[in-house]
């Protein structure tokens, strides 16, 4: 599966993704069944029958292991992405609260910069991350201005100095959360892994057809069952392979919840 095909599949709704993947697997299964049964004549039939049924468990296990590793990667990336967004939102909320220690122009200015940053992230960065176009080369200007503002504060008491340090730490933590989510937005299941999954699935279907070549109905049922299971596994991974795209993507809702009140 090439990157372009993977991107096209991701753009589909879950319903259409299911229809296309299931149809593709069952068409491939029907083709395998038809070709094997057509070839199963004379000496070839005896050769097919000689394939040991003992091959099926290890091939099925191999397919399950590959799918398990891919699922673990996908779910881990999604969890880390949500964690990065939560950490970013928590840091920004802390900065907003701590800014109350410096009422007047500093508080108002920092609130405005954080609001601009959050809206820019939700409106511009999220769509770019969904398409894997966002990079670390562009520094968020509002967040950088907020950090410079915090560094330039003039605390008068030891308490204000401690708060200033906390604001700086919070904004740096927000920077780190942003970096992490952008890095994670570039993660996906590459075409080599998809190719491995599909090849193992097709080889297992062929092995099932060989083992049950004597009984066409049994072969059709076994091939159909494995094709359905393989399609379900592919749908499960394809629907969630990128943390910031698709129906199960990480959303900016948590960030929007910490917008400073006007």
MARDREN-107447 format. One line per field, with one value per atom (N, C-alpha, C): residue in three letters; atom name; y, z, x. Coordinates in pm, whole numbers, padded with zeros to 5 digits. Atoms other than C-alpha are relative to their C-alpha. Layout:
N
torza <- ALA,...
lumba <- CA,...
py <- Y,...
pz <- Z,...
px <- X,...
This chain:
262
torza <- UNK,UNK,UNK,UNK,UNK,UNK,UNK,UNK,UNK,UNK,UNK,UNK,UNK,UNK,UNK,UNK,UNK,UNK,UNK,UNK,UNK,UNK,UNK,UNK,UNK,UNK,UNK,UNK,UNK,UNK,UNK,UNK,UNK,UNK,UNK,UNK,UNK,UNK,UNK,UNK,UNK,UNK,UNK,UNK,UNK,UNK,UNK,UNK,UNK,UNK,UNK,UNK,UNK,UNK,UNK,UNK,UNK,UNK,UNK,UNK,UNK,UNK,UNK,UNK,UNK,UNK,UNK,UNK,UNK,UNK,UNK,UNK,UNK,UNK,UNK,UNK,UNK,UNK,UNK,UNK,UNK,UNK,UNK,UNK,UNK,UNK,UNK,UNK,UNK,UNK,UNK,UNK,UNK,UNK,UNK,UNK,UNK,UNK,UNK,UNK,UNK,UNK,UNK,UNK,UNK,UNK,UNK,UNK,UNK,UNK,UNK,UNK,UNK,UNK,UNK,UNK,UNK,UNK,UNK,UNK,UNK,UNK,UNK,UNK,UNK,UNK,UNK,UNK,UNK,UNK,UNK,UNK,UNK,UNK,UNK,UNK,UNK,UNK,UNK,UNK,UNK,UNK,UNK,UNK,UNK,UNK,UNK,UNK,UNK,UNK,UNK,UNK,UNK,UNK,UNK,UNK,UNK,UNK,UNK,UNK,UNK,UNK,UNK,UNK,UNK,UNK,UNK,UNK,UNK,UNK,UNK,UNK,UNK,UNK,UNK,UNK,UNK,UNK,UNK,UNK,UNK,UNK,UNK,UNK,UNK,UNK,UNK,UNK,UNK,UNK,UNK,UNK,UNK,UNK,UNK,UNK,UNK,UNK,UNK,UNK,UNK,UNK,UNK,UNK,UNK,UNK,UNK,UNK,UNK,UNK,UNK,UNK,UNK,UNK,UNK,UNK,UNK,UNK,UNK,UNK,UNK,UNK,UNK,UNK,UNK,UNK,UNK,UNK,UNK,UNK,UNK,UNK,UNK,UNK,UNK,UNK,UNK,UNK,UNK,UNK,UNK,UNK,UNK,UNK,UNK,UNK,UNK,UNK,UNK,UNK,UNK,UNK,UNK,UNK,UNK,UNK,UNK,UNK,UNK,UNK,UNK,UNK,UNK,UNK,UNK,UNK,UNK,UNK,UNK,UNK,UNK,UNK,UNK,UNK,UNK,UNK,UNK,UNK,UNK,UNK,UNK,UNK,UNK,UNK,UNK,UNK,UNK,UNK,UNK,UNK,UNK,UNK,UNK,UNK,UNK,UNK,UNK,UNK,UNK,UNK,UNK,UNK,UNK,UNK,UNK,UNK,UNK,UNK,UNK,UNK,UNK,UNK,UNK,UNK,UNK,UNK,UNK,UNK,UNK,UNK,UNK,UNK,UNK,UNK,UNK,UNK,UNK,UNK,UNK,UNK,UNK,UNK,UNK,UNK,UNK,UNK,UNK,UNK,UNK,UNK,UNK,UNK,UNK,UNK,UNK,UNK,UNK,UNK,UNK,UNK,UNK,UNK,UNK,UNK,UNK,UNK,UNK,UNK,UNK,UNK,UNK,UNK,UNK,UNK,UNK,UNK,UNK,UNK,UNK,UNK,UNK,UNK,UNK,UNK,UNK,UNK,UNK,UNK,UNK,UNK,UNK,UNK,UNK,UNK,UNK,UNK,UNK,UNK,UNK,UNK,UNK,UNK,UNK,UNK,UNK,UNK,UNK,UNK,UNK,UNK,UNK,UNK,UNK,UNK,UNK,UNK,UNK,UNK,UNK,UNK,UNK,UNK,UNK,UNK,UNK,UNK,UNK,UNK,UNK,UNK,UNK,UNK,UNK,UNK,UNK,UNK,UNK,UNK,UNK,UNK,UNK,UNK,UNK,UNK,UNK,UNK,UNK,UNK,UNK,UNK,UNK,UNK,UNK,UNK,UNK,UNK,UNK,UNK,UNK,UNK,UNK,UNK,UNK,UNK,UNK,UNK,UNK,UNK,UNK,UNK,UNK,UNK,UNK,UNK,UNK,UNK,UNK,UNK,UNK,UNK,UNK,UNK,UNK,UNK,UNK,UNK,UNK,UNK,UNK,UNK,UNK,UNK,UNK,UNK,UNK,UNK,UNK,UNK,UNK,UNK,UNK,UNK,UNK,UNK,UNK,UNK,UNK,UNK,UNK,UNK,UNK,UNK,UNK,UNK,UNK,UNK,UNK,UNK,UNK,UNK,UNK,UNK,UNK,UNK,UNK,UNK,UNK,UNK,UNK,UNK,UNK,UNK,UNK,UNK,UNK,UNK,UNK,UNK,UNK,UNK,UNK,UNK,UNK,UNK,UNK,UNK,UNK,UNK,UNK,UNK,UNK,UNK,UNK,UNK,UNK,UNK,UNK,UNK,UNK,UNK,UNK,UNK,UNK,UNK,UNK,UNK,UNK,UNK,UNK,UNK,UNK,UNK,UNK,UNK,UNK,UNK,UNK,UNK,UNK,UNK,UNK,UNK,UNK,UNK,UNK,UNK,UNK,UNK,UNK,UNK,UNK,UNK,UNK,UNK,UNK,UNK,UNK,UNK,UNK,UNK,UNK,UNK,UNK,UNK,UNK,UNK,UNK,UNK,UNK,UNK,UNK,UNK,UNK,UNK,UNK,UNK,UNK,UNK,UNK,UNK,UNK,UNK,UNK,UNK,UNK,UNK,UNK,UNK,UNK,UNK,UNK,UNK,UNK,UNK,UNK,UNK,UNK,UNK,UNK,UNK,UNK,UNK,UNK,UNK,UNK,UNK,UNK,UNK,UNK,UNK,UNK,UNK,UNK,UNK,UNK,UNK,UNK,UNK,UNK,UNK,UNK,UNK,UNK,UNK,UNK,UNK,UNK,UNK,UNK,UNK,UNK,UNK,UNK,UNK,UNK,UNK,UNK,UNK,UNK,UNK,UNK,UNK,UNK,UNK,UNK,UNK,UNK,UNK,UNK,UNK,UNK,UNK,UNK,UNK,UNK,UNK,UNK,UNK,UNK,UNK,UNK,UNK,UNK,UNK,UNK,UNK,UNK,UNK,UNK,UNK,UNK,UNK,UNK,UNK,UNK,UNK,UNK,UNK,UNK,UNK,UNK,UNK,UNK,UNK,UNK,UNK,UNK,UNK,UNK,UNK,UNK,UNK,UNK,UNK,UNK,UNK,UNK,UNK,UNK,UNK,UNK,UNK,UNK,UNK,UNK,UNK,UNK,UNK,UNK,UNK,UNK,UNK,UNK,UNK,UNK,UNK,UNK,UNK,UNK,UNK,UNK,UNK,UNK,UNK,UNK,UNK,UNK,UNK,UNK,UNK,UNK,UNK,UNK,UNK,UNK,UNK,UNK,UNK,UNK,UNK,UNK,UNK,UNK,UNK,UNK,UNK,UNK,UNK,UNK,UNK,UNK,UNK,UNK,UNK,UNK,UNK
lumba <- N,CA,C,N,CA,C,N,CA,C,N,CA,C,N,CA,C,N,CA,C,N,CA,C,N,CA,C,N,CA,C,N,CA,C,N,CA,C,N,CA,C,N,CA,C,N,CA,C,N,CA,C,N,CA,C,N,CA,C,N,CA,C,N,CA,C,N,CA,C,N,CA,C,N,CA,C,N,CA,C,N,CA,C,N,CA,C,N,CA,C,N,CA,C,N,CA,C,N,CA,C,N,CA,C,N,CA,C,N,CA,C,N,CA,C,N,CA,C,N,CA,C,N,CA,C,N,CA,C,N,CA,C,N,CA,C,N,CA,C,N,CA,C,N,CA,C,N,CA,C,N,CA,C,N,CA,C,N,CA,C,N,CA,C,N,CA,C,N,CA,C,N,CA,C,N,CA,C,N,CA,C,N,CA,C,N,CA,C,N,CA,C,N,CA,C,N,CA,C,N,CA,C,N,CA,C,N,CA,C,N,CA,C,N,CA,C,N,CA,C,N,CA,C,N,CA,C,N,CA,C,N,CA,C,N,CA,C,N,CA,C,N,CA,C,N,CA,C,N,CA,C,N,CA,C,N,CA,C,N,CA,C,N,CA,C,N,CA,C,N,CA,C,N,CA,C,N,CA,C,N,CA,C,N,CA,C,N,CA,C,N,CA,C,N,CA,C,N,CA,C,N,CA,C,N,CA,C,N,CA,C,N,CA,C,N,CA,C,N,CA,C,N,CA,C,N,CA,C,N,CA,C,N,CA,C,N,CA,C,N,CA,C,N,CA,C,N,CA,C,N,CA,C,N,CA,C,N,CA,C,N,CA,C,N,CA,C,N,CA,C,N,CA,C,N,CA,C,N,CA,C,N,CA,C,N,CA,C,N,CA,C,N,CA,C,N,CA,C,N,CA,C,N,CA,C,N,CA,C,N,CA,C,N,CA,C,N,CA,C,N,CA,C,N,CA,C,N,CA,C,N,CA,C,N,CA,C,N,CA,C,N,CA,C,N,CA,C,N,CA,C,N,CA,C,N,CA,C,N,CA,C,N,CA,C,N,CA,C,N,CA,C,N,CA,C,N,CA,C,N,CA,C,N,CA,C,N,CA,C,N,CA,C,N,CA,C,N,CA,C,N,CA,C,N,CA,C,N,CA,C,N,CA,C,N,CA,C,N,CA,C,N,CA,C,N,CA,C,N,CA,C,N,CA,C,N,CA,C,N,CA,C,N,CA,C,N,CA,C,N,CA,C,N,CA,C,N,CA,C,N,CA,C,N,CA,C,N,CA,C,N,CA,C,N,CA,C,N,CA,C,N,CA,C,N,CA,C,N,CA,C,N,CA,C,N,CA,C,N,CA,C,N,CA,C,N,CA,C,N,CA,C,N,CA,C,N,CA,C,N,CA,C,N,CA,C,N,CA,C,N,CA,C,N,CA,C,N,CA,C,N,CA,C,N,CA,C,N,CA,C,N,CA,C,N,CA,C,N,CA,C,N,CA,C,N,CA,C,N,CA,C,N,CA,C,N,CA,C,N,CA,C,N,CA,C,N,CA,C,N,CA,C,N,CA,C,N,CA,C,N,CA,C,N,CA,C,N,CA,C,N,CA,C,N,CA,C,N,CA,C,N,CA,C,N,CA,C,N,CA,C,N,CA,C,N,CA,C,N,CA,C,N,CA,C,N,CA,C,N,CA,C,N,CA,C,N,CA,C,N,CA,C,N,CA,C,N,CA,C,N,CA,C,N,CA,C,N,CA,C,N,CA,C,N,CA,C,N,CA,C,N,CA,C,N,CA,C,N,CA,C,N,CA,C,N,CA,C,N,CA,C,N,CA,C,N,CA,C,N,CA,C,N,CA,C,N,CA,C,N,CA,C,N,CA,C,N,CA,C,N,CA,C,N,CA,C,N,CA,C,N,CA,C,N,CA,C,N,CA,C,N,CA,C,N,CA,C,N,CA,C,N,CA,C,N,CA,C,N,CA,C,N,CA,C,N,CA,C,N,CA,C,N,CA,C,N,CA,C,N,CA,C,N,CA,C,N,CA,C,N,CA,C,N,CA,C
py <- -00119,00000,00124,-00119,00322,00109,-00110,00647,00068,-00067,00797,-00080,00085,00499,00007,-00007,00510,00133,-00130,00883,00007,00001,00826,-00079,00079,00553,00078,-00077,00784,00108,-00107,01048,-00051,00059,00807,-00006,00024,00777,-00146,00136,00465,-00098,00087,00324,-00037,00027,00362,-00076,00075,00240,-00148,00139,-00075,-00068,00058,-00133,-00032,00018,-00089,-00110,00102,-00302,-00139,00131,-00583,-00049,00038,-00580,-00045,00036,-00588,-00138,00130,-00883,-00114,00108,-01083,-00020,00017,-01015,-00078,00074,-01132,-00145,00137,-01437,-00080,00068,-01523,-00034,00025,-01490,-00116,00109,-01716,-00134,00123,-01973,-00050,00041,-01972,-00053,00042,-02000,-00134,00126,-02278,-00116,00109,-02483,-00031,00020,-02432,-00076,00067,-02547,-00140,00127,-02842,-00117,00116,-03110,-00085,00091,-03414,00002,00002,-03406,00121,-00120,-03051,-00017,00022,-03159,-00078,00079,-03418,00083,-00087,-03162,00098,-00092,-02916,-00072,00077,-03186,-00035,00038,-03270,00111,-00110,-02926,-00031,00040,-02993,00103,-00092,-02843,00065,-00058,-02781,00134,-00131,-02479,00115,-00107,-02287,00070,-00070,-02223,00097,-00099,-02068,00120,-00113,-01858,00095,-00083,-01738,00075,-00065,-01665,00113,-00105,-01469,00122,-00111,-01259,00074,-00061,-01200,00082,-00073,-01094,00132,-00124,-00842,00101,-00089,-00699,00053,-00044,-00689,00108,-00103,-00494,00132,-00122,-00247,00069,-00056,-00202,00066,-00057,-00144,00134,-00126,00124,00108,-00099,00296,00052,-00042,00301,00075,-00070,00406,00143,-00135,00701,00087,-00076,00805,00043,-00033,00790,00108,-00101,00988,00136,-00126,01249,00068,-00058,01299,00050,-00040,01314,00132,-00124,01585,00119,-00109,01793,00035,-00025,01751,00078,-00069,01859,00145,-00136,02159,00085,-00074,02263,00031,-00020,02217,00110,-00102,02430,00139,-00130,02709,00049,-00037,02702,00052,-00046,02734,00140,-00133,03034,00106,-00096,03204,00032,-00020,03153,00080,-00067,03263,00145,-00137,03576,00097,-00087,03708,00071,-00063,03791,00133,-00124,04067,00069,-00059,04254,00120,-00113,04517,-00043,00024,04529,-00136,00131,04218,-00115,00106,03997,00002,-00013,04130,-00043,00033,04096,-00150,00144,03740,-00079,00066,03636,00008,-00019,03780,-00089,00082,03600,-00148,00141,03265,-00030,00020,03308,-00010,00004,03383,-00131,00126,03082,-00118,00113,02843,-00001,-00005,02963,-00031,00031,02946,-00150,00145,02591,-00077,00073,02480,00023,-00034,02660,-00034,00017,02617,-00122,00109,02369,-00137,00131,02091,-00051,00048,02074,-00036,00031,02085,-00131,00126,01804,-00118,00109,01596,-00042,00029,01618,-00020,00018,01575,00108,-00112,01919,00091,-00086,02082,-00048,00035,02094,00089,-00076,02223,00122,-00113,02477,00133,-00122,02729,00009,-00022,02864,00082,-00073,02982,00139,-00138,03361,00043,-00042,03419,-00063,00066,03162,00053,-00058,03300,00141,-00134,03653,-00009,00019,03525,-00034,00037,03372,00122,-00122,03697,00097,-00087,03889,-00046,00053,03657,00025,-00023,03689,00148,-00143,04070,00060,-00053,04101,00057,-00063,04314,-00030,00036,04131,00088,-00088,04340,-00077,00077,04068,-00138,00135,03722,-00091,00078,03579,00020,-00028,03753,-00060,00062,03628,-00150,00143,03271,-00024,00013,03322,00021,-00024,03462,-00125,00123,03148,-00108,00101,02931,00028,-00035,03122,-00038,00036,03078,-00151,00147,02706,-00053,00045,02668,00024,-00029,02837,-00090,00093,02623,-00140,00130,02315,-00003,-00008,02435,-00014,00017,02466,-00148,00141,02109,-00084,00072,01982,00019,-00027,02151,-00078,00076,01998,-00148,00143,01652,-00034,00034,01668,00015,-00015,01793,-00120,00118,01511,-00122,00116,01255,00008,-00013,01396,-00059,00056,01263,-00152,00145,00906,-00064,00076,00649,-00140,00134,00288,00010,-00020,00298,-00115,00093,00112,-00136,00129,-00156,-00090,00078,-00265,-00046,00040,-00259,-00113,00105,-00467,-00133,00124,-00723,-00061,00050,-00752,-00065,00051,-00798,-00126,00120,-01050,-00121,00113,-01268,-00043,00033,-01247,-00080,00069,-01351,-00140,00132,-01635,-00096,00084,-01764,-00045,00037,-01757,-00109,00102,-01955,-00134,00124,-02210,-00066,00054,-02251,-00070,00060,-02315,-00132,00125,-02579,-00111,00102,-02759,-00058,00046,-02778,-00019,00010,-02835,-00114,00113,-03164,00033,-00033,-02994,00147,-00138,-02681,00086,-00078,-02576,00035,-00025,-02616,00105,-00098,-02423,00141,-00131,-02140,00059,-00048,-02117,00044,-00033,-02121,00126,-00120,-01865,00123,-00113,-01642,00047,-00036,-01654,00073,-00067,-01567,00137,-00129,-01292,00104,-00094,-01135,00046,-00036,-01147,00092,-00084,-01002,00140,-00130,-00724,00083,-00071,-00635,00055,-00046,-00613,00119,-00110,-00389,00127,-00116,-00161,00063,-00048,-00134,00088,-00075,-00014,00121,-00108,00195,00119,-00108,00394,00086,-00074,00505,00014,00008,00492,00133,-00131,00868,00068,-00053,01038,00121,-00125,01365,00004,00002,01251,-00117,00105,01038,00029,-00019,00996,-00013,00022,00895,00086,-00085,01175,00074,-00085,01371,00140,-00131,01697,00109,-00110,02044,00044,-00039,02043,00039,-00029,02037,00137,-00133,02340,00110,-00102,02531,00022,-00015,02466,00092,-00085,02666,00141,-00137,02979,00099,-00099,03279,00071,-00068,03446,00145,-00138,03777,00101
pz <- 00000,00000,00000,00010,-00110,00091,-00088,00087,-00055,00059,-00159,00022,-00024,-00128,00146,-00143,00251,00034,-00025,00250,-00053,00057,00024,00091,-00089,00255,00127,-00122,00555,-00020,00026,00386,-00005,00007,00370,00137,-00126,00634,00040,-00049,00849,-00079,00078,00653,-00135,00131,00314,00011,-00022,00450,00020,-00025,00574,-00129,00125,00243,-00095,00097,00034,00044,-00048,00252,-00004,00002,00293,-00144,00140,-00081,-00061,00054,-00165,00048,-00054,00065,-00059,00051,-00058,-00151,00142,-00423,-00015,00003,-00358,00041,-00044,-00173,-00109,00108,-00457,-00114,00106,-00707,00037,-00047,-00498,-00005,00001,-00455,-00143,00138,-00825,-00069,00065,-00942,00054,-00059,-00695,-00044,00041,-00779,-00149,00144,-01150,-00028,00018,-01117,00060,-00075,-00893,-00086,00083,-01160,-00017,00023,-01212,00110,-00096,-01046,00091,-00084,-00922,00118,-00109,-00717,00114,-00102,-00536,00072,-00061,-00480,00098,-00090,-00331,00127,-00115,-00107,00095,-00084,00019,00093,-00089,00179,00139,-00135,00553,00065,-00077,00758,00115,-00109,01020,-00035,00040,00818,00041,-00023,00893,00135,-00128,01268,00004,-00005,01233,-00093,00090,00935,00061,-00068,01125,00117,-00113,01427,-00049,00055,01211,-00038,00036,01073,00125,-00123,01424,00069,-00063,01553,-00073,00076,01271,00029,-00029,01325,00143,-00139,01701,00017,-00009,01661,-00061,00063,01423,00085,-00086,01651,00123,-00117,01948,-00035,00045,01750,-00017,00027,01639,00129,-00126,01985,00089,-00080,02150,-00051,00057,01910,00033,-00030,01966,00148,-00142,02344,00030,-00021,02333,-00054,00058,02106,00092,-00092,02343,00127,-00119,02635,-00024,00032,02461,-00004,00007,02391,00140,-00138,02751,00078,-00070,02882,-00047,00055,02650,00056,-00052,02761,00149,-00143,03130,00026,-00017,03094,-00031,00036,02919,00106,-00105,03185,00123,-00115,03456,-00025,00032,03277,00012,-00008,03252,00146,-00142,03622,00071,-00067,03734,-00045,00050,03515,00082,-00083,03757,00108,-00098,03988,-00051,00061,03743,-00071,00062,03686,-00088,00088,03424,-00136,00135,03096,-00017,00019,03153,-00007,-00002,03238,-00129,00121,02950,-00124,00117,02700,-00008,00001,02805,-00034,00034,02790,-00151,00143,02438,-00083,00074,02321,00008,-00017,02464,-00080,00079,02306,-00149,00142,01968,-00033,00022,02004,-00010,-00002,02087,-00125,00119,01804,-00127,00115,01556,-00006,-00004,01671,-00049,00037,01633,-00147,00135,01303,-00109,00103,01121,00022,-00023,01288,-00008,00001,01332,-00142,00138,00962,-00065,00057,00869,00057,-00059,01114,-00056,00057,00974,-00135,00131,00634,00006,-00025,00787,-00071,00060,00660,00103,-00106,00995,00041,-00038,01088,00116,-00112,01372,-00047,00050,01145,00028,-00028,01212,00149,-00143,01567,00019,-00026,01710,00053,-00039,01724,00128,-00123,01991,00125,-00117,02225,00029,-00019,02167,00060,-00058,02238,00145,-00139,02554,00089,-00079,02673,00021,-00015,02604,00099,-00093,02791,00144,-00135,03092,00050,-00040,03094,00033,-00020,03078,00113,-00112,03376,00107,-00107,03667,00136,-00131,03989,00111,-00107,04307,00130,-00124,04572,-00034,00020,04620,-00054,00048,04564,-00149,00142,04228,-00083,00071,04131,-00020,00010,04207,-00104,00098,04002,-00141,00132,03712,-00050,00040,03710,-00040,00031,03714,-00135,00130,03420,-00113,00103,03222,-00019,00008,03307,-00070,00062,03204,-00150,00143,02868,-00071,00059,02805,-00010,00007,02888,-00114,00115,02634,-00131,00117,02377,-00021,00010,02455,-00043,00041,02425,-00148,00143,02086,-00084,00075,01968,-00008,-00003,02075,-00090,00084,01902,-00149,00140,01578,-00044,00032,01587,-00017,00006,01656,-00119,00116,01373,-00125,00117,01131,00003,-00009,01253,-00075,00071,01051,-00027,00039,00934,-00144,00134,00637,-00094,00104,00311,00011,-00014,00391,00099,-00100,00699,-00058,00063,00506,-00100,00098,00232,00069,-00075,00488,00048,-00048,00637,-00114,00112,00299,-00061,00057,00171,00088,-00092,00482,-00006,00008,00461,-00128,00128,00092,-00001,-00006,00151,00089,-00088,00435,-00070,00077,00211,-00102,00097,-00053,00070,-00075,00209,00042,-00038,00328,-00120,00122,-00030,-00032,00027,-00075,00095,-00102,00251,-00022,00014,00173,-00147,00143,-00202,-00032,00024,-00172,00026,-00037,-00030,-00030,00045,-00214,00099,-00095,00040,00123,-00116,00332,-00032,00040,00141,-00007,00012,00063,00137,-00134,00426,00076,-00072,00568,-00055,00063,00317,00036,-00033,00383,00144,-00141,00760,00023,-00020,00743,-00068,00070,00487,00082,-00083,00716,00120,-00114,01014,-00042,00048,00810,-00036,00036,00676,00125,-00125,01029,00061,-00055,01142,-00077,00083,00849,00024,-00026,00909,00134,-00135,01278,-00002,00005,01198,-00093,00098,00888,00051,-00049,01070,00104,-00109,01340,-00019,00016,01182,00017,-00024,01209,00115,-00120,01546,-00023,00018,01403,-00125,00115,01105,00014,-00008,01055,00106,-00092,01262,00146,-00138,01573,00034,-00018,01554,00134,-00119,01855,-00039,00032,01857,00091,-00083,01992,00109,-00096,02228,00135,-00132,02542,-00001,00010,02422,00001,00008,02340,00135,-00132,02693,00092,-00088,02843,-00056,00052,02634,00113,-00104,02867,-00023,00014,02937,-00041,00047,02752,00110
px <- 00085,00000,00088,-00083,00164,-00055,00042,00150,-00124,00116,-00099,-00129,00118,-00336,-00040,00030,-00305,-00067,00061,-00383,-00142,00136,-00685,-00093,00083,-00817,-00033,00024,-00777,-00104,00096,-00989,-00144,00134,-01284,-00064,00071,-01551,00018,-00018,-01545,-00087,00089,-01840,00059,-00058,-01675,00131,-00125,-01342,-00031,00040,-01515,-00044,00051,-01694,00115,-00109,-01377,00096,-00095,-01149,-00063,00067,-01403,-00017,00016,-01477,00132,-00132,-01105,00043,-00041,-01041,-00084,00084,-01337,00021,-00034,-01252,00130,-00127,-00895,-00021,00029,-01030,-00069,00070,-01265,00095,-00099,-00979,00092,-00087,-00755,-00074,00080,-01032,-00019,00025,-01113,00125,-00124,-00751,00047,-00046,-00660,-00088,00090,-00969,00013,-00019,-00908,00130,-00129,-00547,00004,-00003,-00635,-00049,00032,-00638,00126,-00112,-00421,00103,-00109,-00083,00002,00002,-00128,-00095,00094,-00428,00066,-00068,-00220,00106,-00101,00053,-00065,00070,-00196,-00045,00049,-00343,00113,-00114,00006,00046,-00036,00039,-00055,00038,00032,-00092,00084,-00255,00075,-00080,00012,00062,-00052,00124,-00093,00096,-00194,00016,-00017,-00145,00117,-00109,00204,-00021,00026,00093,-00103,00099,-00212,00062,-00068,00007,00089,-00085,00251,-00083,00088,-00035,-00047,00048,-00168,00110,-00110,00175,00026,-00023,00225,-00110,00112,-00122,00009,-00013,-00061,00104,-00105,00263,-00046,00049,00099,-00106,00104,-00201,00062,-00068,00031,00064,-00061,00219,-00105,00105,-00102,-00060,00063,-00259,00098,-00100,00066,00018,-00015,00106,-00121,00121,-00256,-00001,-00004,-00212,00102,-00104,00112,-00043,00047,-00049,-00100,00098,-00342,00068,-00075,-00100,00074,-00071,00106,-00095,00099,-00206,-00049,00044,-00324,00106,-00109,00018,00012,-00005,00019,-00112,00115,-00330,00017,-00020,-00245,00103,-00104,00069,-00054,00057,-00121,-00099,00095,-00391,00073,-00080,-00128,00053,-00052,00025,-00108,00111,-00316,-00033,00032,-00386,00109,-00111,-00041,00014,-00010,-00060,-00085,00083,-00325,00083,-00088,-00034,00053,-00049,00063,-00117,00119,-00268,00035,-00021,-00307,00051,-00048,-00119,00069,-00065,00103,-00101,00101,-00198,-00083,00083,-00409,00076,-00081,-00125,00027,-00026,-00040,-00126,00128,-00408,-00026,00025,-00433,00093,-00096,-00118,-00036,00038,-00232,-00126,00123,-00577,00033,-00040,-00417,00069,-00073,-00189,-00095,00092,-00472,-00087,00086,-00695,00080,-00085,-00407,00029,-00025,-00329,-00122,00121,-00691,-00038,00046,-00759,00101,-00103,-00427,00090,-00095,-00193,-00069,00068,-00451,-00027,00017,-00550,00134,-00132,-00179,00054,-00047,-00098,-00078,00080,-00383,00054,-00058,-00214,00151,-00145,00135,00083,-00072,00241,00064,-00053,00319,00139,-00137,00688,00046,-00056,00904,00079,-00077,01073,-00070,00077,00793,-00025,00020,00797,-00127,00123,00467,00033,-00032,00499,-00071,00067,00229,00061,-00057,00383,00140,-00134,00734,-00010,00021,00605,-00042,00041,00439,00117,-00118,00765,00090,-00080,00952,-00065,00072,00682,00022,-00019,00715,00141,-00139,01094,00023,-00020,01064,-00082,00077,00829,00093,-00080,00949,-00061,00057,00859,00058,-00042,00875,00028,-00017,00860,00054,-00049,01005,-00112,00113,00657,-00022,00018,00626,00113,-00111,00972,-00025,00031,00862,-00109,00108,00544,00054,-00059,00746,00071,-00068,00961,-00099,00102,00649,-00066,00060,00499,00095,-00099,00822,00005,-00002,00829,-00124,00125,00464,00001,-00006,00519,00102,-00097,00827,-00060,00068,00617,-00101,00092,00359,00076,-00086,00638,00034,-00036,00743,-00120,00120,00385,-00029,00021,00354,00100,-00102,00682,-00036,00031,00572,-00118,00116,00233,00033,-00039,00391,00083,-00081,00647,-00089,00089,00374,-00096,00090,00160,00062,-00068,00422,00007,-00006,00388,-00116,00103,00193,00054,-00043,00204,00051,-00055,00441,-00038,00045,00385,00069,-00068,00644,-00076,00076,00447,-00134,00126,00120,00022,-00030,00279,00022,-00023,00395,-00130,00129,00047,-00078,00080,-00120,00060,-00063,00136,-00024,00024,00105,-00146,00143,-00276,-00030,00025,-00277,00062,-00063,-00030,-00079,00082,-00246,-00127,00119,-00553,00033,-00041,-00364,00022,-00025,-00252,-00131,00131,-00613,-00064,00057,-00725,00069,-00074,-00451,-00044,00031,-00533,-00139,00139,-00907,-00040,00029,-00878,-00097,00090,-01072,-00147,00138,-01381,-00023,00016,-01487,-00078,00079,-01750,00082,-00084,-01512,00106,-00101,-01245,-00060,00064,-01487,-00032,00033,-01603,00126,-00124,-01249,00065,-00057,-01124,-00082,00086,-01424,00017,-00018,-01377,00131,-00129,-01009,00002,00005,-01074,-00075,00076,-01334,00083,-00083,-01096,00114,-00110,-00809,-00050,00056,-01031,-00029,00029,-01143,00128,-00128,-00779,00054,-00049,-00684,-00082,00086,-00984,00035,-00033,-00895,00124,-00126,-00543,-00011,00008,-00621,-00082,00086,-00892,00069,-00064,-00646,00151,-00145,-00301,00071,-00060,-00240,-00073,00066,-00304,-00089,00072,-00436,-00088,00091,-00645,-00096,00100,-00952,-00105,00111,-01265,00039,-00042,-01072,00122,-00117,-00816,-00005,-00010,-00693,-00045,00057,-00888,00057,-00052,-00793,-00098,00103,-01093,00057,-00057,-00879,00067,-00061,-00683,-00105,00105,-01000,-00067,00062,-01128,00077,-00081,-00842,00017,-00005,-00898,-00028,00027,-00869,-00132,00128,-01200,00023,-00019,-01238,-00034
